[in-house]
Amino acid sequence: MWLSDLLTRRKNYCGGQPIIKGTKFPVRSVVAYVLQQGMTPEELVTLFPHLTLAQVYDALSYYYDHKAEIDRDLAANTEEYWKAKTTL
């Protein structure tokens, strides 16, 4: 599977889904903030200063090349979140 120099997968983190290398920030979170919530990449790196614009754009590029995979990851995590929230 294609991953750039800025992205990686960690077997025991985020279910092995792609994350930004050197962070615990999943590609799905970049997609959620930028494409679903309408935040600009510049706003995202201001909110999360440990990220760079290059990392954010690389994550978005990965998403467009692997849209079905990341969309499944987003859906699975959204369902898990709401299930956990309703049992509290």
C-alpha positions in Angstrom: 0.0 0.0 0.0 1.3 3.4 -0.9 2.3 5.7 1.9 4.4 8.8 1.5 7.4 9.9 3.5 5.0 11.9 5.7 2.5 9.2 6.5 2.8 5.8 8.2 0.8 3.0 9.8 1.3 1.7 13.3 -0.1 -1.7 14.0 -1.2 -0.9 17.5 -2.6 2.6 16.9 -5.8 3.6 15.1 -6.4 0.1 14.0 -3.4 0.3 11.7 -5.0 3.1 9.7 -2.7 5.8 8.2 -1.4 8.5 10.5 0.9 11.5 10.0 4.4 10.2 10.7 5.9 11.4 14.0 2.4 12.1 15.4 -0.7 10.2 16.5 -2.8 12.2 14.2 -4.8 10.0 11.8 -5.5 10.8 8.2 -9.2 10.4 9.0 -9.0 13.4 11.4 -7.5 15.6 8.7 -10.4 14.6 6.4 -12.9 15.2 9.2 -11.6 18.7 10.0 -10.9 19.9 6.5 -13.4 18.2 4.3 -16.3 17.6 6.6 -16.1 20.6 9.0 -14.8 23.1 6.4 -11.6 24.1 8.3 -8.8 25.3 6.0 -5.4 23.5 6.2 -4.0 26.7 7.5 -6.5 26.7 10.4 -5.8 23.1 11.1 -2.1 23.7 11.6 -2.9 26.7 13.8 -5.1 24.5 15.9 -2.6 21.7 15.9 0.8 23.4 15.7 2.7 20.1 15.7 1.4 19.5 12.2 2.8 21.1 9.0 0.9 22.2 5.9 2.9 19.6 3.9 1.6 16.9 6.3 -2.0 18.1 6.0 -1.9 18.3 2.2 -0.2 14.9 2.0 -2.9 13.4 4.2 -5.6 14.9 1.9 -3.7 13.6 -1.2 -3.7 10.1 0.4 -7.4 10.4 1.1 -8.2 11.2 -2.5 -6.1 8.2 -3.6 -7.7 5.9 -1.0 -11.1 7.5 -0.5 -13.1 4.2 0.1 -10.7 3.1 2.8 -10.7 6.3 4.7 -14.4 6.8 4.3 -14.9 3.3 5.9 -12.5 4.3 8.7 -14.5 7.5 9.3 -17.8 5.7 9.4 -16.5 3.0 11.8 -15.1 5.5 14.2 -18.2 7.7 14.2 -20.4 4.7 15.0 -18.0 3.7 17.8 -18.0 7.2 19.2 -21.8 7.4 19.4 -22.2 3.9 20.9 -19.7 4.7 23.6 -21.3 8.1 24.3 -24.8 6.6 24.7 -23.6 4.0 27.2 -22.1 6.6 29.6 
